[in-house]
Amino acid sequence: MLSKDGFKGIIKGSAARGNQWMHNYTNQAEVTFKLDTNERDYITVTLDKLKVKVKVKPIVTGQQIRFEAEIKLRAKVNGFKGAVTTKELRDKIVTEVKKEIKETYEEGLKLDVDIYRLSEHLYRSNVKAWKKYEANGKIPLTKDSLSKIDIYVDKIYLGNKTFEETIEE
């Protein structure tokens, strides 16, 4: 990571995966996870961003600055074994993507880097607040600064067809 102060360090491997979800230039990515702890098989899901993409909303209350992110996705299931519901898939996708975003954010904090450019979001939406809280061109961030991450899985596709439950229990 580079900043105006110089080289800060490197975020490698799985710790950098959250970056793909928080920027608009990623169109498609994959997430792999287990559905059930008793299963040995993993499911890989390809996720596409919708046209709305990523929205980051800064919230200034008193001396605290928080950010809320909203991401909309479509999922394409590459293959799976056994019975699985759309709710299970949605829950796991949301959990995995949130985990990746938080992990990358925390790695950025360790290097003292604003990895998701949250300062810029505040600057573009509320210059007065940015000027009040900024130090050396960025605002101070904590682990709790990224307070809310909403992820919406719009549709789940199975190959060329939409995956929908046809029989309810």
Buried (B, 14 or more C-beta within 10 A) or exposed (E): BEBEEEEBEEBEEEBBBBBBBBEEEBEEBEBEBEBEEEEEEEBEBBBBBEEEBBEBEBBBEEEEBBBBBBBBBBBBBEEBEEEBEBEEBBEBBBEBBBBBBBBBBBBBBEBBBBBBBBBBBBBEBBEEBBEEBBEEEBBEBEEEBBBEBEBEBEBBBBEEEEBEEEEEE
